[in-house]
């Protein structure tokens, strides 16, 4: 009988970043169709870009730690 392996801390870091990145990206997509503020740089849509960056960073933590856990 094999003992269960513990998940590494990076799995939970990646999971948290992935969820937050998806939420911020969804908010950025929502702001494209219904702009809320009138700022000078609002056309750059920073919430969408930063949400995608956080999402990719979360996946870079999540996927390798999940693969390592399954071995």
N, CA, C and O atoms as CSV, one atom per row, in Angstrom:
chain,resi,resn,atom,element,x,y,z
A,1,UNK,N,N,0.835,-1.167,0.000
A,1,UNK,CA,C,0.000,0.000,0.000
A,1,UNK,C,C,0.891,1.246,0.000
A,1,UNK,O,O,1.795,1.365,0.827
A,2,UNK,N,N,0.635,2.168,-0.924
A,2,UNK,CA,C,1.466,3.369,-1.010
A,2,UNK,C,C,0.888,4.490,-0.146
A,2,UNK,O,O,-0.320,4.584,0.069
A,3,UNK,N,N,1.775,5.311,0.327
A,3,UNK,CA,C,1.330,6.433,1.144
A,3,UNK,C,C,0.974,7.605,0.238
A,3,UNK,O,O,1.625,7.812,-0.786
A,4,UNK,N,N,-0.037,8.364,0.596
A,4,UNK,CA,C,-0.404,9.505,-0.252
A,4,UNK,C,C,0.668,10.588,-0.201
A,4,UNK,O,O,1.242,10.861,0.853
A,5,UNK,N,N,0.928,11.197,-1.348
A,5,UNK,CA,C,1.927,12.257,-1.424
A,5,UNK,C,C,1.269,13.597,-1.118
A,5,UNK,O,O,0.132,13.854,-1.512
A,6,UNK,N,N,1.998,14.431,-0.418
A,6,UNK,CA,C,1.499,15.764,-0.117
A,6,UNK,C,C,1.697,16.670,-1.329
A,6,UNK,O,O,2.665,16.521,-2.074
A,7,UNK,N,N,0.794,17.588,-1.516
A,7,UNK,CA,C,0.939,18.565,-2.588
A,7,UNK,C,C,1.959,19.624,-2.179
A,7,UNK,O,O,1.982,20.049,-1.024
A,8,UNK,N,N,2.798,20.051,-3.111
A,8,UNK,CA,C,3.762,21.100,-2.771
A,8,UNK,C,C,3.058,22.442,-2.588
A,8,UNK,O,O,1.954,22.654,-3.091
A,9,UNK,N,N,3.706,23.329,-1.870
A,9,UNK,CA,C,3.134,24.654,-1.609
A,9,UNK,C,C,2.937,25.418,-2.908
A,9,UNK,O,O,2.039,26.256,-2.995
A,10,UNK,N,N,3.758,25.147,-3.922
A,10,UNK,CA,C,3.660,25.871,-5.192
A,10,UNK,C,C,2.379,25.529,-5.932
A,10,UNK,O,O,1.915,26.314,-6.759
A,11,UNK,N,N,1.803,24.373,-5.649
A,11,UNK,CA,C,0.507,24.037,-6.229
A,11,UNK,C,C,-0.560,25.018,-5.751
A,11,UNK,O,O,-1.363,25.504,-6.547
A,12,UNK,N,N,-0.564,25.307,-4.450
A,12,UNK,CA,C,-1.563,26.210,-3.893
A,12,UNK,C,C,-1.300,27.663,-4.293
A,12,UNK,O,O,-2.236,28.440,-4.477
A,13,UNK,N,N,-0.026,28.022,-4.424
A,13,UNK,CA,C,0.312,29.362,-4.920
A,13,UNK,C,C,-0.190,29.511,-6.358
A,13,UNK,O,O,-0.798,30.522,-6.710
A,14,UNK,N,N,0.068,28.509,-7.172
A,14,UNK,CA,C,-0.399,28.544,-8.558
A,14,UNK,C,C,-1.907,28.544,-8.659
A,14,UNK,O,O,-2.473,29.227,-9.512
A,15,UNK,N,N,-2.564,27.787,-7.799
A,15,UNK,CA,C,-4.022,27.753,-7.805
A,15,UNK,C,C,-4.595,29.122,-7.444
A,15,UNK,O,O,-5.540,29.592,-8.078
A,16,UNK,N,N,-4.025,29.755,-6.431
A,16,UNK,CA,C,-4.498,31.072,-6.008
A,16,UNK,C,C,-4.259,32.117,-7.106
A,16,UNK,O,O,-5.144,32.924,-7.392
A,17,UNK,N,N,-3.085,32.105,-7.713
A,17,UNK,CA,C,-2.801,33.061,-8.783
A,17,UNK,C,C,-3.681,32.819,-9.999
A,17,UNK,O,O,-4.120,33.772,-10.642
A,18,UNK,N,N,-3.944,31.564,-10.323
A,18,UNK,CA,C,-4.791,31.248,-11.464
A,18,UNK,C,C,-6.218,31.743,-11.241
A,18,UNK,O,O,-6.821,32.321,-12.146
A,19,UNK,N,N,-6.753,31.524,-10.060
A,19,UNK,CA,C,-8.118,31.976,-9.768
A,19,UNK,C,C,-8.195,33.502,-9.783
A,19,UNK,O,O,-9.105,34.071,-10.386
A,20,UNK,N,N,-7.245,34.163,-9.124
A,20,UNK,CA,C,-7.256,35.626,-9.111
A,20,UNK,C,C,-7.028,36.207,-10.505
A,20,UNK,O,O,-7.660,37.199,-10.871
A,21,UNK,N,N,-6.140,35.605,-11.279
A,21,UNK,CA,C,-5.898,36.073,-12.643
A,21,UNK,C,C,-7.127,35.916,-13.527
A,21,UNK,O,O,-7.411,36.778,-14.359
A,22,UNK,N,N,-7.857,34.817,-13.350
A,22,UNK,CA,C,-9.084,34.623,-14.125
A,22,UNK,C,C,-10.144,35.650,-13.731
A,22,UNK,O,O,-10.861,36.161,-14.590
A,23,UNK,N,N,-10.245,35.950,-12.447
A,23,UNK,CA,C,-11.225,36.938,-11.993
A,23,UNK,C,C,-10.883,38.342,-12.502
A,23,UNK,O,O,-11.769,39.069,-12.951
A,24,UNK,N,N,-9.613,38.723,-12.433
A,24,UNK,CA,C,-9.210,40.053,-12.888
A,24,UNK,C,C,-9.344,40.162,-14.406
A,24,UNK,O,O,-9.733,41.211,-14.920
A,25,UNK,N,N,-9.023,39.088,-15.121
A,25,UNK,CA,C,-9.190,39.094,-16.578
A,25,UNK,C,C,-10.660,39.217,-16.963
A,25,UNK,O,O,-11.002,39.933,-17.904
A,26,UNK,N,N,-11.522,38.523,-16.240
A,26,UNK,CA,C,-12.961,38.625,-16.513
A,26,UNK,C,C,-13.453,40.048,-16.261
A,26,UNK,O,O,-14.286,40.564,-17.006
A,27,UNK,N,N,-12.939,40.672,-15.220
A,27,UNK,CA,C,-13.302,42.057,-14.942
A,27,UNK,C,C,-12.804,42.972,-16.066
A,27,UNK,O,O,-13.507,43.900,-16.465
A,28,UNK,N,N,-11.602,42.716,-16.574
A,28,UNK,CA,C,-11.072,43.511,-17.683
A,28,UNK,C,C,-11.889,43.346,-18.947
A,28,UNK,O,O,-12.102,44.316,-19.674
A,29,UNK,N,N,-12.354,42.131,-19.225
A,29,UNK,CA,C,-13.214,41.902,-20.384
A,29,UNK,C,C,-14.550,42.620,-20.192
A,29,UNK,O,O,-15.096,43.186,-21.140
A,30,UNK,N,N,-15.066,42.598,-18.989
A,30,UNK,CA,C,-16.314,43.302,-18.698
A,30,UNK,C,C,-16.153,44.802,-18.913
A,30,UNK,O,O,-17.056,45.450,-19.441
A,31,UNK,N,N,-15.007,45.363,-18.507
A,31,UNK,CA,C,-14.772,46.797,-18.663
A,31,UNK,C,C,-14.596,47.209,-20.118
A,31,UNK,O,O,-14.759,48.386,-20.439
A,32,UNK,N,N,-14.271,46.284,-20.998
A,32,UNK,CA,C,-14.190,46.620,-22.419
A,32,UNK,C,C,-15.577,46.995,-22.939
A,32,UNK,O,O,-15.729,47.950,-23.700
A,33,UNK,N,N,-16.577,46.237,-22.521
A,33,UNK,CA,C,-17.931,46.455,-23.032
A,33,UNK,C,C,-18.714,47.496,-22.242
A,33,UNK,O,O,-19.614,48.130,-22.792
A,34,UNK,N,N,-18.393,47.686,-20.969
A,34,UNK,CA,C,-19.066,48.697,-20.146
A,34,UNK,C,C,-18.011,49.488,-19.369
A,34,UNK,O,O,-17.739,49.178,-18.209
A,35,UNK,N,N,-17.417,50.503,-19.995
A,35,UNK,CA,C,-16.379,51.272,-19.297
A,35,UNK,C,C,-16.956,52.005,-18.090
A,35,UNK,O,O,-18.011,52.633,-18.174
A,36,UNK,N,N,-16.248,51.913,-16.970
A,36,UNK,CA,C,-16.723,52.502,-15.729
A,36,UNK,C,C,-16.080,53.845,-15.428
A,36,UNK,O,O,-16.711,54.709,-14.819
A,37,UNK,N,N,-14.850,54.032,-15.840
A,37,UNK,CA,C,-14.129,55.253,-15.490
A,37,UNK,C,C,-13.683,55.980,-16.747
A,37,UNK,O,O,-13.563,55.393,-17.822
A,38,UNK,N,N,-13.448,57.239,-16.585
A,38,UNK,CA,C,-12.934,58.076,-17.680
A,38,UNK,C,C,-11.542,58.567,-17.290
A,38,UNK,O,O,-11.388,59.683,-16.795
A,39,UNK,N,N,-10.539,57.737,-17.515
A,39,UNK,CA,C,-9.169,58.140,-17.227
A,39,UNK,C,C,-8.398,58.281,-18.534
A,39,UNK,O,O,-8.866,57.865,-19.594
A,40,UNK,N,N,-7.235,58.863,-18.445
A,40,UNK,CA,C,-6.447,59.132,-19.648
A,40,UNK,C,C,-6.004,57.833,-20.318
A,40,UNK,O,O,-6.032,57.727,-21.544
A,41,UNK,N,N,-5.596,56.847,-19.519
A,41,UNK,CA,C,-5.069,55.602,-20.079
A,41,UNK,C,C,-6.061,54.446,-20.013
A,41,UNK,O,O,-5.655,53.284,-20.046
A,42,UNK,N,N,-7.338,54.744,-19.921
A,42,UNK,CA,C,-8.344,53.679,-19.815
A,42,UNK,C,C,-8.396,52.819,-21.074
A,42,UNK,O,O,-8.782,51.652,-21.010
A,43,UNK,N,N,-8.014,53.382,-22.210
A,43,UNK,CA,C,-8.058,52.610,-23.453
A,43,UNK,C,C,-7.032,51.467,-23.469
A,43,UNK,O,O,-7.138,50.563,-24.298
A,44,UNK,N,N,-6.044,51.495,-22.569
A,44,UNK,CA,C,-5.055,50.416,-22.492
A,44,UNK,C,C,-5.577,49.198,-21.741
A,44,UNK,O,O,-5.033,48.103,-21.879
A,45,UNK,N,N,-6.629,49.382,-20.947
A,45,UNK,CA,C,-7.284,48.302,-20.209
A,45,UNK,C,C,-6.295,47.494,-19.355
A,45,UNK,O,O,-6.057,46.318,-19.630
A,46,UNK,N,N,-5.721,48.121,-18.326
A,46,UNK,CA,C,-4.697,47.439,-17.531
A,46,UNK,C,C,-5.216,46.228,-16.761
A,46,UNK,O,O,-4.450,45.297,-16.509
A,47,UNK,N,N,-6.476,46.211,-16.385
A,47,UNK,CA,C,-6.985,45.055,-15.638
A,47,UNK,C,C,-6.981,43.797,-16.501
A,47,UNK,O,O,-6.739,42.701,-15.994
A,48,UNK,N,N,-7.243,43.941,-17.786
A,48,UNK,CA,C,-7.190,42.772,-18.671
A,48,UNK,C,C,-5.762,42.264,-18.807
A,48,UNK,O,O,-5.523,41.060,-18.707
A,49,UNK,N,N,-4.810,43.164,-19.034
A,49,UNK,CA,C,-3.426,42.745,-19.234
A,49,UNK,C,C,-2.820,42.147,-17.972
A,49,UNK,O,O,-2.164,41.108,-18.030
A,50,UNK,N,N,-3.039,42.803,-16.822
A,50,UNK,CA,C,-2.478,42.275,-15.588
A,50,UNK,C,C,-3.180,40.981,-15.185
A,50,UNK,O,O,-2.548,40.090,-14.617
A,51,UNK,N,N,-4.455,40.869,-15.466
A,51,UNK,CA,C,-5.149,39.620,-15.190
A,51,UNK,C,C,-4.579,38.468,-16.002
A,51,UNK,O,O,-4.418,37.362,-15.488
A,52,UNK,N,N,-4.274,38.725,-17.270
A,52,UNK,CA,C,-3.677,37.680,-18.111
A,52,UNK,C,C,-2.268,37.326,-17.656
A,52,UNK,O,O,-1.876,36.160,-17.697
A,53,UNK,N,N,-1.503,38.327,-17.223
A,53,UNK,CA,C,-0.148,38.054,-16.722
A,53,UNK,C,C,-0.208,37.208,-15.455
A,53,UNK,O,O,0.559,36.257,-15.307
A,54,UNK,N,N,-1.110,37.548,-14.542
A,54,UNK,CA,C,-1.256,36.773,-13.309
A,54,UNK,C,C,-1.759,35.367,-13.617
A,54,UNK,O,O,-1.328,34.403,-12.984
A,55,UNK,N,N,-2.662,35.243,-14.580
A,55,UNK,CA,C,-3.181,33.927,-14.972
A,55,UNK,C,C,-2.071,33.040,-15.526
A,55,UNK,O,O,-1.977,31.868,-15.163
A,56,UNK,N,N,-1.240,33.582,-16.393
A,56,UNK,CA,C,-0.129,32.813,-16.963
A,56,UNK,C,C,0.879,32.437,-15.877
A,56,UNK,O,O,1.383,31.314,-15.860
A,57,UNK,N,N,1.173,33.369,-14.973
A,57,UNK,CA,C,2.103,33.069,-13.874
A,57,UNK,C,C,1.540,31.959,-12.989
A,57,UNK,O,O,2.277,31.073,-12.557
A,58,UNK,N,N,0.246,32.007,-12.723
A,58,UNK,CA,C,-0.380,30.954,-11.921
A,58,UNK,C,C,-0.295,29.603,-12.599
A,58,UNK,O,O,-0.038,28.592,-11.946
A,59,UNK,N,N,-0.508,29.579,-13.906
A,59,UNK,CA,C,-0.410,28.308,-14.632
A,59,UNK,C,C,1.020,27.795,-14.665
A,59,UNK,O,O,1.249,26.585,-14.668
A,60,UNK,N,N,1.993,28.719,-14.691
A,60,UNK,CA,C,3.396,28.291,-14.659
A,60,UNK,C,C,3.773,27.657,-13.320
A,60,UNK,O,O,4.684,26.830,-13.267
A,61,UNK,N,N,3.101,28.023,-12.260
A,61,UNK,CA,C,3.304,27.374,-10.966
A,61,UNK,C,C,2.466,26.105,-10.850
A,61,UNK,O,O,2.935,25.094,-10.328
A,62,UNK,N,N,1.243,26.156,-11.330
A,62,UNK,CA,C,0.270,25.091,-11.108
A,62,UNK,C,C,0.586,23.829,-11.908
A,62,UNK,O,O,0.586,22.730,-11.353
A,63,UNK,N,N,0.848,23.973,-13.179
A,63,UNK,CA,C,1.012,22.794,-14.054
A,63,UNK,C,C,2.233,21.954,-13.672
A,63,UNK,O,O,2.091,20.739,-13.530
A,64,UNK,N,N,3.429,22.535,-13.498
A,64,UNK,CA,C,4.566,21.677,-13.116
A,64,UNK,C,C,4.399,21.003,-11.758
A,64,UNK,O,O,4.792,19.849,-11.584
A,65,UNK,N,N,3.820,21.713,-10.803
A,65,UNK,CA,C,3.643,21.084,-9.492
A,65,UNK,C,C,2.604,19.978,-9.549
A,65,UNK,O,O,2.718,18.992,-8.822
A,66,UNK,N,N,1.586,20.119,-10.403
A,66,UNK,CA,C,0.584,19.056,-10.564
A,66,UNK,C,C,1.214,17.837,-11.243
A,66,UNK,O,O,0.947,16.702,-10.849
A,67,UNK,N,N,2.042,18.067,-12.252
A,67,UNK,CA,C,2.714,16.960,-12.942
A,67,UNK,C,C,3.669,16.245,-11.984
A,67,UNK,O,O,3.747,15.017,-11.983
A,68,UNK,N,N,4.387,17.011,-11.177
A,68,UNK,CA,C,5.313,16.412,-10.215
A,68,UNK,C,C,4.557,15.591,-9.165
A,68,UNK,O,O,5.043,14.553,-8.715
A,69,UNK,N,N,3.386,16.054,-8.783
A,69,UNK,CA,C,2.594,15.332,-7.784
A,69,UNK,C,C,2.067,14.013,-8.344
A,69,UNK,O,O,1.940,13.035,-7.608
A,70,UNK,N,N,1.763,13.981,-9.627
A,70,UNK,CA,C,1.201,12.767,-10.229
A,70,UNK,C,C,2.238,11.681,-10.476
A,70,UNK,O,O,1.871,10.525,-10.683
A,71,UNK,N,N,3.532,12.025,-10.460
A,71,UNK,CA,C,4.578,11.024,-10.717
A,71,UNK,C,C,4.694,10.053,-9.574
A,71,UNK,O,O,5.522,9.144,-9.618
